[in-house]
Amino acid sequence: GDDFSGVFWNPAGLARVERGTVYWEATHGRFENQSQFFGSSSRYESSSTRMGAIGVVVPYPVYQGSLVFAGGFGRNRDFDNGLEISAYDTAVEFGKEGFSEDRGALGAWTLSGAVDIAPNLSLGVSVYRWRGSNQFAQELTLEDVQNAHADTVRLYQRFASKDRYSAWGLQGGLLYWHPTGFRLGLTVAATTPLRIASDLEDESEDVFDNGSDVYPTERYTDGYRIQHPLTFALGLGYVRGPWTVAGDVHYGDLQSVTYDELPQAIVPNVDDFRRQYRDALRLHLGGEYAFRSVALRAGYYRDPVRYIGGGSVPDVRIESERGAWTVGLGSKLENAVGLDVAAVFGGYRVREGNREDRVQTVRVFASATFWFGVVEGGGK
């Protein structure tokens, strides 16, 4: 994009920025999972409000072409999800009550630059310092509600973990724009191995007819590193009068993800990326209509569920692919301040063993852009 968002989408787009900008964004998200387990329904809900991004873009005056720098922070992935269970498991003949949830996000500090390398062609580079965390909590109680077992009355287990993520990343991009309004963009991104440091704890209690076994809280730490492959993106756009239409596809082969360093305490839960994940393209489509100082936007994106299980865990069957519809509204005030709001309505449906999850999400973005200065002597 030809604004601060370009540091993540395609840094080459920054070369189209003609005035200095300060950008700020806040997000609010809601997650709902209607799950079915052995014919019983449960609902899990969560919400969060976070700062989405803050950054500055500064064009540097040059005699010909464009030279632009940018820096800031962007939070572009959240881990918020979960489920609740309240059902009788006929396979093990226990009533099950419990929940599991993830709460966290991943973002990056970035420095970016873009320059015109030929008429109608720009090159951009972003350097990222990825940081984030995720807190996972799970509680499960199995109770012999139908007296199916000789002496076991209740089994209880609690597990919790906090993961901290860090990595360096680099993205390069090219953007070509034709005088007729067509635009073509290409990006390639790479990261150093993602380092995960984990703090874990668990406890459990088994209750029998004649007593109980209590296993007090046990705490331990672990760590591992994951190497991600290169990711590629290709985008096309067209601008004509007040209309803008654009689309892009993203590809990264999750099946080629490898462990540079294996965890020691949680080895049984390590994913087999080659067998338990699938290849898929991420697709974005969108359009904008601008009149006077107002812009109306709408779009769709498709981000397929990659995890399909298998092996030592149940297969995951994708009943409905993950996708979302987006709507937005933007306005410029006195050509000095821009205000934007957008909403994203998404969902998907998957079946894993005897459980089906119907997930619906809503995310709202509110942002403000402040323009300052005028670039003189530029060749645009």
C-alpha positions as CSV (number, residue, x, y, z in Angstrom):
1,G,0.0,0.0,0.0
2,D,1.0,3.6,-0.6
3,D,0.8,4.4,3.1
4,F,2.2,3.0,6.4
5,S,0.5,-0.3,5.7
6,G,3.0,-0.8,2.9
7,V,5.8,-1.7,5.4
8,F,4.0,-5.1,5.8
9,W,2.1,-5.5,2.4
10,N,4.7,-4.3,-0.1
11,P,7.3,-1.8,1.0
12,A,7.8,-0.6,-2.6
13,G,4.4,1.1,-2.3
14,L,6.0,3.6,0.1
15,A,7.6,5.3,-2.9
16,R,4.2,6.7,-3.8
17,V,3.9,8.6,-0.6
18,E,4.3,12.4,-1.3
19,R,3.8,13.8,2.2
20,G,5.0,12.8,5.6
21,T,2.5,10.8,7.7
22,V,1.9,9.7,11.2
23,Y,-0.4,6.6,11.5
24,W,-2.2,5.1,14.4
25,E,-4.6,2.1,14.6
26,A,-6.6,0.3,17.2
27,T,-8.4,-3.0,16.8
28,H,-11.3,-4.8,18.6
29,G,-11.9,-8.5,18.0
30,R,-14.6,-11.0,18.9
31,F,-14.4,-14.8,18.7
32,E,-17.2,-17.3,19.0
33,N,-17.0,-21.1,18.7
34,Q,-20.2,-23.1,18.6
35,S,-19.0,-26.6,19.2
36,Q,-20.8,-30.0,19.0
37,F,-19.3,-32.9,21.0
38,F,-21.2,-36.3,21.0
39,G,-24.4,-34.4,20.2
40,S,-24.1,-31.8,22.9
41,S,-23.7,-28.1,22.1
42,S,-21.4,-25.6,23.9
43,R,-20.4,-22.0,23.1
44,Y,-17.1,-20.2,23.8
45,E,-16.8,-16.4,23.5
46,S,-13.9,-14.0,23.9
47,S,-13.1,-10.5,23.0
48,S,-10.0,-8.2,23.0
49,T,-9.0,-4.6,22.2
50,R,-5.4,-3.8,21.3
51,M,-3.3,-1.2,19.6
52,G,-3.0,-2.3,16.0
53,A,-0.2,-0.1,14.7
54,I,1.7,3.1,15.1
55,G,4.2,4.5,12.6
56,V,5.6,7.4,10.6
57,V,6.4,7.7,6.9
58,V,8.9,10.4,5.8
59,P,9.6,11.2,2.1
60,Y,13.1,12.6,1.5
61,P,13.4,15.4,-1.0
62,V,15.2,14.3,-4.2
63,Y,15.8,15.9,-7.6
64,Q,14.2,13.1,-9.5
65,G,12.1,10.0,-8.6
66,S,11.3,9.2,-4.9
67,L,13.0,8.2,-1.7
68,V,10.9,7.4,1.3
69,F,11.6,6.0,4.8
70,A,9.2,4.5,7.3
71,G,9.3,3.0,10.8
72,G,6.9,1.8,13.5
73,F,5.1,-1.1,15.0
74,G,2.3,-3.3,13.6
75,R,0.4,-6.1,15.3
76,N,-0.8,-8.3,12.4
77,R,-1.7,-11.7,13.9
78,D,-3.7,-12.6,17.0
79,F,-4.0,-16.0,18.6
80,D,-7.4,-15.6,20.4
81,N,-9.5,-18.7,20.1
82,G,-10.9,-21.4,22.3
83,L,-13.7,-23.9,23.0
84,E,-15.9,-25.3,25.7
85,I,-17.1,-28.8,26.3
86,S,-20.0,-30.1,28.2
87,A,-21.0,-33.5,27.1
88,Y,-21.1,-37.3,27.8
89,D,-18.3,-39.1,26.0
90,T,-19.7,-42.5,25.1
91,A,-16.3,-43.7,24.0
92,V,-14.8,-43.5,27.5
93,E,-18.1,-43.4,29.4
94,F,-17.3,-40.2,31.3
95,G,-19.1,-36.9,31.4
96,K,-16.7,-34.2,30.2
97,E,-16.7,-30.5,31.4
98,G,-14.0,-28.1,30.5
99,F,-12.5,-25.5,28.2
100,S,-9.3,-24.5,26.4
101,E,-8.3,-21.1,25.2
102,D,-5.5,-19.1,23.6
103,R,-5.0,-15.4,24.2
104,G,-2.1,-13.5,22.6
105,A,-0.8,-11.7,19.5
106,L,2.3,-11.3,17.3
107,G,3.6,-8.1,16.0
108,A,6.8,-6.5,14.6
109,W,8.9,-3.3,14.9
110,T,10.0,-2.4,11.4
111,L,12.3,0.0,9.5
112,S,11.5,0.3,5.8
113,G,12.7,2.2,2.7
114,A,11.6,2.6,-0.9
115,V,13.1,4.2,-4.0
116,D,12.3,4.6,-7.6
117,I,14.7,2.6,-9.7
118,A,13.2,3.4,-13.1
119,P,10.3,5.4,-14.4
120,N,7.1,3.8,-13.0
121,L,9.1,1.1,-11.1
122,S,9.9,1.2,-7.4
123,L,11.8,-1.1,-5.0
124,G,11.3,-1.4,-1.3
125,V,12.7,-3.3,1.7
126,S,11.4,-3.8,5.2
127,V,13.4,-5.2,8.2
128,Y,11.3,-6.7,11.0
129,R,11.9,-7.5,14.6
130,W,9.0,-9.9,15.4
131,R,7.8,-10.2,19.0
132,G,4.8,-11.7,20.6
133,S,3.3,-14.0,23.2
134,N,0.5,-16.4,23.7
135,Q,-1.1,-17.7,26.9
136,F,-2.8,-21.1,26.7
137,A,-5.1,-22.5,29.4
138,Q,-6.9,-25.8,29.6
139,E,-9.1,-27.4,32.3
140,L,-10.9,-30.7,31.9
141,T,-13.0,-32.7,34.4
142,L,-14.1,-36.3,33.7
143,E,-16.9,-37.5,36.0
144,D,-18.5,-40.9,36.2
145,V,-22.0,-39.5,36.0
146,Q,-23.6,-42.9,35.1
147,N,-21.6,-45.1,37.5
148,A,-20.0,-47.0,34.6
149,H,-16.6,-47.5,36.4
150,A,-15.9,-49.6,39.4
151,D,-14.1,-47.1,41.6
152,T,-13.2,-43.9,39.7
153,V,-15.4,-41.0,40.6
154,R,-13.7,-38.0,39.0
155,L,-10.6,-37.0,37.1
156,Y,-9.4,-33.4,36.9
157,Q,-6.5,-31.9,35.0
158,R,-5.3,-28.3,34.5
159,F,-2.6,-27.3,32.1
160,A,-1.3,-23.8,31.3
161,S,1.6,-22.3,29.2
162,K,3.0,-19.0,28.2
163,D,4.9,-18.9,24.9
164,R,7.1,-16.0,23.9
165,Y,8.1,-15.5,20.2
166,S,11.0,-13.7,18.6
167,A,12.6,-13.6,15.2
168,W,14.1,-11.2,12.6
169,G,12.5,-10.9,9.2
170,L,13.2,-9.3,5.8
171,Q,10.8,-8.5,3.0
172,G,11.6,-7.1,-0.4
173,G,9.1,-5.8,-2.9
174,L,8.7,-4.4,-6.4
175,L,5.8,-2.2,-7.7
176,Y,5.2,-1.2,-11.3
177,W,2.5,1.2,-12.2
178,H,1.4,1.9,-15.8
179,P,0.1,5.3,-16.8
180,T,-3.2,3.7,-17.8
181,G,-3.9,2.8,-14.2
182,F,-2.6,-0.8,-13.9
183,R,-0.4,-1.8,-11.0
184,L,1.7,-5.0,-10.5
185,G,3.4,-5.9,-7.3
186,L,5.7,-8.7,-6.1
187,T,7.1,-9.5,-2.7
188,V,9.4,-12.1,-1.2
189,A,9.8,-12.5,2.6
190,A,12.1,-14.5,4.8
191,T,12.6,-14.9,8.6
192,T,15.3,-16.2,10.8
193,P,14.3,-19.2,12.8
194,L,11.3,-18.3,15.1
195,R,12.4,-18.8,18.7
196,I,9.8,-19.9,21.2
197,A,10.4,-19.9,24.9
198,S,7.8,-21.6,27.0
199,D,6.8,-21.6,30.7
200,L,4.5,-24.5,31.5
201,E,2.6,-25.8,34.5
202,D,0.1,-28.6,35.2
203,E,-1.7,-30.2,38.0
204,S,-4.3,-33.0,38.4
205,E,-6.4,-34.9,40.9
206,D,-7.9,-38.4,40.7
207,V,-10.9,-39.1,43.0
208,F,-11.9,-42.7,43.8
209,D,-14.6,-44.2,46.0
210,N,-12.0,-44.8,48.8
211,G,-9.9,-41.7,48.5
212,S,-8.0,-39.5,46.0
213,D,-4.6,-38.9,44.5
214,V,-3.5,-35.3,44.3
215,Y,-0.7,-34.2,42.0
216,P,0.3,-30.7,42.9
217,T,1.3,-28.0,40.4
218,E,4.5,-28.8,38.5
219,R,6.3,-26.0,36.7
220,Y,8.9,-26.3,34.0
221,T,10.4,-24.4,31.1
222,D,11.1,-25.3,27.5
223,G,12.2,-23.8,24.2
224,Y,12.6,-24.6,20.6
225,R,13.1,-23.0,17.2
226,I,11.2,-23.3,13.9
227,Q,12.5,-22.4,10.5
228,H,9.9,-21.0,8.1
229,P,10.2,-21.1,4.3
230,L,10.2,-18.1,2.0
231,T,6.8,-16.6,1.3
232,F,5.8,-15.0,-2.0
233,A,3.0,-12.7,-3.0
234,L,1.8,-11.3,-6.3
235,G,-0.7,-8.4,-6.5
236,L,-2.6,-6.7,-9.3
237,G,-4.5,-3.5,-9.2
238,Y,-6.3,-1.0,-11.5
239,V,-7.2,2.6,-10.8
240,R,-9.7,4.5,-13.0
241,G,-11.3,7.7,-11.9
242,P,-12.9,7.2,-8.5
243,W,-12.6,3.4,-8.7
244,T,-9.9,1.2,-7.5
245,V,-9.9,-2.6,-7.6
246,A,-7.1,-4.9,-6.4
247,G,-6.3,-8.5,-5.6
248,D,-3.3,-10.5,-4.4
249,V,-2.3,-14.1,-3.6
250,H,0.2,-15.2,-1.0
251,Y,2.0,-18.6,-0.8
252,G,4.3,-20.2,1.8
253,D,4.9,-23.9,1.9
254,L,4.0,-24.9,5.5
255,Q,4.9,-28.5,4.8
256,S,8.5,-27.5,4.5
257,V,8.7,-25.9,7.9
258,T,11.4,-27.6,10.0
259,Y,12.5,-27.6,13.7
260,D,16.0,-26.2,14.1
261,E,15.8,-27.0,17.7
262,L,13.3,-29.5,19.3
263,P,11.5,-28.9,22.6
264,Q,12.5,-31.3,25.4
265,A,9.4,-31.3,27.7
266,I,6.6,-31.2,25.2
267,V,7.9,-33.6,22.4
268,P,4.7,-35.6,22.2
269,N,2.9,-32.5,21.1
270,V,5.3,-31.4,18.4
271,D,3.6,-31.0,15.0
272,D,4.6,-33.0,12.0
273,F,4.4,-30.2,9.5
274,R,4.8,-32.4,6.4
275,R,1.9,-34.7,7.3
276,Q,-0.3,-32.6,9.5
277,Y,-0.4,-29.4,7.4
278,R,-1.4,-28.7,3.8
279,D,-0.4,-26.2,1.1
280,A,-2.8,-23.4,0.3
281,L,-3.0,-20.0,-1.3
282,R,-4.2,-17.0,0.7
283,L,-6.3,-14.7,-1.5
284,H,-7.4,-11.1,-1.0
285,L,-9.8,-9.1,-3.3
286,G,-11.0,-5.6,-2.7
287,G,-12.4,-2.4,-4.2
288,E,-12.8,1.2,-3.4
289,Y,-15.0,4.0,-4.6
290,A,-13.9,7.6,-3.7
291,F,-16.1,10.7,-4.0
292,R,-15.2,14.1,-2.7
293,S,-13.4,13.4,0.6
294,V,-15.1,10.0,1.3
295,A,-14.0,6.5,0.2
296,L,-16.2,3.4,0.5
297,R,-14.4,0.0,0.5
298,A,-15.4,-3.6,0.4
299,G,-13.6,-6.9,-0.1
300,Y,-13.2,-10.6,0.5
301,Y,-10.3,-12.8,1.7
302,R,-9.8,-16.5,1.8
303,D,-7.2,-17.9,4.3
304,P,-7.6,-21.7,4.3
305,V,-7.2,-23.7,7.5
306,R,-3.8,-25.3,7.2
307,Y,-3.8,-27.8,10.1
308,I,-5.4,-31.1,9.1
309,G,-4.1,-33.4,11.9
310,G,-3.5,-37.1,11.4
311,G,-1.0,-39.5,12.7
312,S,-1.2,-39.7,16.5
313,V,-4.0,-37.2,16.6
314,P,-7.5,-37.2,14.9
315,D,-7.8,-36.0,11.4
316,V,-9.3,-32.6,10.8
317,R,-11.9,-32.4,8.1
318,I,-12.5,-28.9,6.6
319,E,-16.3,-28.5,6.3
320,S,-16.1,-24.8,5.4
321,E,-13.0,-22.9,4.5
322,R,-11.9,-19.9,6.5
323,G,-12.8,-16.7,4.8
324,A,-14.1,-13.2,5.5
325,W,-16.0,-10.2,4.1
326,T,-14.8,-6.7,4.7
327,V,-16.4,-3.3,4.6
328,G,-14.8,0.1,5.3
329,L,-15.3,3.8,5.2
330,G,-12.6,6.5,5.0
331,S,-12.7,10.3,5.1
332,K,-10.2,13.2,4.7
333,L,-10.6,16.3,6.8
334,E,-9.1,19.5,5.4
335,N,-6.5,17.3,3.6
336,A,-4.6,17.1,6.9
337,V,-6.3,14.2,8.8
338,G,-7.6,10.9,7.5
339,L,-10.1,8.8,9.6
340,D,-10.8,5.2,8.6
341,V,-13.0,2.5,10.1
342,A,-13.4,-1.1,8.8
343,A,-15.1,-4.3,9.9
344,V,-14.2,-7.9,9.0
345,F,-16.8,-10.7,9.3
346,G,-15.3,-14.2,9.0
347,G,-15.7,-17.8,9.9
348,Y,-15.1,-21.4,9.2
349,R,-16.2,-24.9,10.2
350,V,-14.1,-28.0,10.9
351,R,-14.6,-31.5,12.3
352,E,-12.0,-33.2,14.5
353,G,-12.9,-36.7,15.7
354,N,-16.2,-36.5,17.6
355,R,-16.1,-32.7,17.8
356,E,-17.3,-30.1,15.3
357,D,-16.4,-26.4,15.6
358,R,-18.3,-23.6,14.0
359,V,-16.3,-20.4,14.4
360,Q,-17.4,-16.9,13.7
361,T,-15.1,-13.8,14.1
362,V,-15.6,-10.1,13.9
363,R,-12.8,-7.6,13.9
364,V,-13.1,-3.8,13.8
365,F,-10.3,-1.5,12.9
366,A,-10.2,2.3,13.6
367,S,-7.3,4.4,12.4
368,A,-6.1,8.0,12.0
369,T,-3.6,9.4,9.6
370,F,-2.0,12.8,10.0
371,W,-0.2,14.4,7.1
372,F,2.6,16.9,7.4
373,G,5.0,18.8,5.1
374,V,5.3,18.9,1.4
375,V,8.0,17.3,-0.6
376,E,9.6,19.8,-3.0
377,G,11.8,18.9,-6.0
378,G,10.3,15.4,-6.3
379,G,10.0,13.8,-9.7
380,K,6.6,12.3,-9.3
